Amino acid sequence: MIKKIIEEYLKQIHADKYSVITINHLDEVSIISNLPYHWAQDFIKRKLHLRSHIVLKAKNKITPFKWSSVNTANEDIKFMSNKYGIRNGVSFVIKINYNSVIFTIYFNDDDDFIKVYASEKHKILFDVLSIFEHHYKQKIKYTFTIREKEVMNLLKFGKTYTEIALILGVSERTVRFHINNVLRKLDVTSVRYAIFKATSEGLI
């Protein structure tokens, strides 16, 4: 949904390429973009969500900022720039439910977007924030079974899988089964972040 809305909006401001990089509390990353699929793969493979100066700057900003790959000493950024023809960008930083969402519009030196952004940057910022406020949806429509809640609450209090199995009178394999279900529902890859997310959203 938001992908279509973003792409329609970018046409209005004479922009084309973009990415939405979401980084959670444990530095896990997800990407929405109309750049080539391999760009996202390369971005994650090179761990740019952890060490790109653009991402690091965004984590400490609340206002948009422009950047150029020409001014970087980071070899990974230079590689990405040359491979995918990305030279410049303006990044908007949005904080949503403990996540850092970095929305970047990419442009070249001769793009009409440069003139539009120079004269309408405040309106563009308002538009971008409005789009994400109204249309950025996270997967929060899930519920835990009674057993899943029991397992997660025991994990929260530091119990091991073996201890949980003994307390609940089930096998350790069953405990792992419930934990895997929780990870899938929360769309996370680590138990530690699952506990954090479930707690922050009032699920346990």
BALUM-522271 format. One record per residue (C-alpha): z, x, y; residue in three letters. Coordinates in steps of 0.05 Angstrom, whole numbers, padded with zeros to 5 digits, always signed. Each point is the difference from the previous one (the first is absolute). Last residue first. Layout:
BEGIN
ZXYALA/...
//
This chain:
BEGIN
+00551+00055-00203ILE/-00062-00032+00030LEU/+00024+00005+00071GLY/-00062+00035+00027GLU/+00037+00065+00016SER/+00033+00000-00069THR/-00065-00011-00038ALA/-00035+00053+00041LYS/+00055+00053-00008PHE/+00009-00014-00075ILE/-00076+00002-00011ALA/-00002+00065+00041TYR/+00048+00034-00047ARG/-00034-00030-00062VAL/-00066+00033+00020SER/-00072-00024-00002THR/+00000-00060+00046VAL/-00039-00066+00001ASP/+00064-00041+00003LEU/-00022-00044-00058LYS/-00025+00059-00040ARG/+00063+00041+00010LEU/+00042-00060-00019VAL/-00039-00011-00065ASN/+00007+00074-00016ASN/+00076-00007+00009ILE/+00002-00060-00047HIS/-00037+00038-00055PHE/+00043+00062+00011ARG/+00063-00042-00012VAL/-00033-00029-00063THR/-00013+00070-00026ARG/+00072+00018+00013GLU/+00019-00055-00048SER/+00040-00061+00020VAL/+00074-00016+00005GLY/+00001-00005+00076LEU/+00054+00052+00010ILE/-00025+00046-00056LEU/-00073-00003+00024ALA/+00022+00013+00072ILE/+00040+00061-00022GLU/-00060+00028-00037THR/-00047-00012+00059TYR/+00050+00035+00046THR/+00046-00036+00048LYS/+00001+00022+00073GLY/+00023-00064+00034PHE/-00071-00018+00020LYS/-00022+00009-00072LEU/+00051-00053-00020LEU/-00026-00047+00053ASN/-00072+00013-00023MET/+00016-00016-00073VAL/+00037-00064+00017GLU/-00055-00022+00047LYS/-00053+00012-00054GLU/+00042-00040-00049ARG/+00004-00060+00047ILE/-00075+00003+00011THR/-00024+00031+00065PHE/-00043-00036+00051THR/-00064+00019+00034TYR/-00037-00017+00064LYS/+00013+00065+00039ILE/-00068+00033-00006LYS/-00010+00023+00071GLN/-00041-00038+00050LYS/-00031+00028+00063TYR/-00032-00061+00033HIS/+00043-00025+00057HIS/+00039+00061+00023GLU/-00056+00047-00021PHE/-00053-00036+00041ILE/+00047-00009+00059SER/+00017+00075+00001LEU/-00074+00017+00000VAL/-00016-00050+00055ASP/+00057+00025+00045PHE/-00022+00072-00010LEU/-00072-00019+00015ILE/+00022-00035+00064LYS/+00038+00061+00022HIS/-00058+00046-00017LYS/-00052-00041+00038GLU/-00036+00049+00047SER/+00005+00064-00041ALA/-00005-00037-00066TYR/-00066-00033+00020VAL/-00029+00065+00025LYS/+00018+00038-00064ILE/-00023-00059-00043PHE/-00071+00011+00025ASP/-00005+00059-00049ASP/-00027+00067+00024ASP/+00059+00044-00019ASP/+00008-00032-00068ASN/+00051-00053-00021PHE/+00055-00016-00049TYR/+00049-00058+00010ILE/+00067+00013-00032THR/+00054-00049-00021PHE/+00064+00036-00022ILE/+00050-00046-00033VAL/+00069+00032-00009SER/+00041-00042-00048ASN/+00073-00021+00007TYR/-00021-00073+00004ASN/-00058+00010+00049ILE/-00004+00056+00051LYS/-00068+00005+00035ILE/-00032+00064+00025VAL/-00070-00002+00031PHE/-00045+00060-00010SER/-00061+00019+00041VAL/-00051+00042-00036GLY/-00048+00058+00006ASN/-00046+00043-00043ARG/-00011-00037-00065ILE/-00066+00018-00033GLY/+00024-00012-00071TYR/-00005+00070-00030LYS/+00008+00038+00065ASN/+00061-00038+00024SER/+00033-00002-00068MET/-00007+00076-00007PHE/+00025+00011+00071LYS/+00061-00044-00015ILE/+00013+00039-00064ASP/-00007+00067+00037GLU/+00054-00019+00051ASN/-00012+00042+00063ALA/-00015-00062+00041THR/-00034-00007+00067ASN/-00069-00018-00026VAL/+00029-00056-00043SER/+00012-00039+00065SER/+00058-00045+00019TRP/+00014-00062+00041LYS/+00069-00031+00004PHE/+00028-00070-00004PRO/+00073-00012+00020THR/+00062-00004-00045ILE/-00002+00072-00023LYS/+00042+00043-00047ASN/-00033-00022-00065LYS/-00068+00004+00034ALA/+00009+00075+00014LYS/+00013+00014-00074LEU/-00061-00042-00019VAL/-00046+00037+00048ILE/+00030+00068-00017HIS/-00019-00015-00072SER/+00056+00022-00046ARG/+00027-00059-00041LEU/-00056-00052+00005HIS/-00048+00058-00004LEU/+00022+00012-00072LYS/-00067+00034-00017ARG/-00010-00049-00058LYS/+00020-00059+00045ILE/-00052+00014+00054PHE/-00052+00021-00052ASP/+00008-00067-00036GLN/-00003-00038+00065ALA/-00063+00037+00020TRP/-00029-00011-00070HIS/-00003-00075+00013TYR/-00046+00011+00059PRO/+00029-00024+00067LEU/+00010-00075+00008ASN/+00075+00009-00006SER/+00065-00026-00031ILE/+00047+00054-00024ILE/+00066+00001-00038SER/+00052+00057+00003VAL/+00066+00017-00031GLU/+00042+00041+00049ASP/+00066-00026-00029LEU/+00014-00048+00058HIS/-00072-00026-00001ASN/-00065+00027+00028ILE/-00055-00049+00017THR/-00067+00028+00022ILE/-00049-00049+00031VAL/-00067+00033+00010SER/-00058-00010+00047TYR/-00075+00010+00010LYS/-00041-00046+00045ASP/+00016-00004+00074ALA/-00038-00036+00055HIS/+00061-00038+00026ILE/-00023-00069-00025GLN/-00026+00030-00065LYS/+00070+00028-00013LEU/+00028-00071+00002TYR/-00045-00025-00057GLU/+00019+00061-00042GLU/+00074-00010+00012ILE/-00003-00074-00018ILE/-00039+00014-00064LYS/+00050+00053-00022LYS/+00059-00044+00019ILE/-00021-00052-00051MET/
//
